[in-house]
Amino acid sequence: MPSRLTPEDQQKVDQYLKLPQHQVERKPFRPWRLLWMTLAVVIVLGILSRLLSRLVL
């Protein structure tokens, strides 16, 4: 796909992206970890909800 930027603008973008603050190494995405954390939060909130309902009723 051809760039819609002028060569000067593309050069500015390339220089910006080469700055050290944009070169951060990221850990790999772990979907299973996200799933387990979400499940844990839902379970804890469900238990908390049941405990609060017993206190109110």
Secondary structure, DSSP 8 states (H G I E B T S, - for coil): ----S-HHHHHHHHHHHTSGGG--------HHHHHHHHHHHHHHHHHHHHHHHHHH-
